[in-house]
Amino acid sequence: MVTETMIVIALRQKNWEAAAEMAHELAGKKPESEIAKIAPTIEKAEKSPDAAWLLSIFSEIKWREMNEVEI
């Protein structure tokens, strides 16, 4: 089972191929998710510096959101 966390980790590692495959799988199960909406961009990241840059920003934001600790 693929999770958003797995995809965000792949994006942070700039592992575009693995992230695209997992995003495609998750999009089939959860078409309303954020990952499903950015899946086409992930597929273009390897050949598009702009897409890669935007995904790097997205993954950093998502990573911080996932790791927020309420005090």
Buried (B, 14 or more C-beta within 10 A) or exposed (E): EBEBEBBBBBBBEEBBEBBBBBBBBBBEEEEEBEBBEBBEBBBBBBEBEEBBEBBBEBBEEBBEEEEEEEE
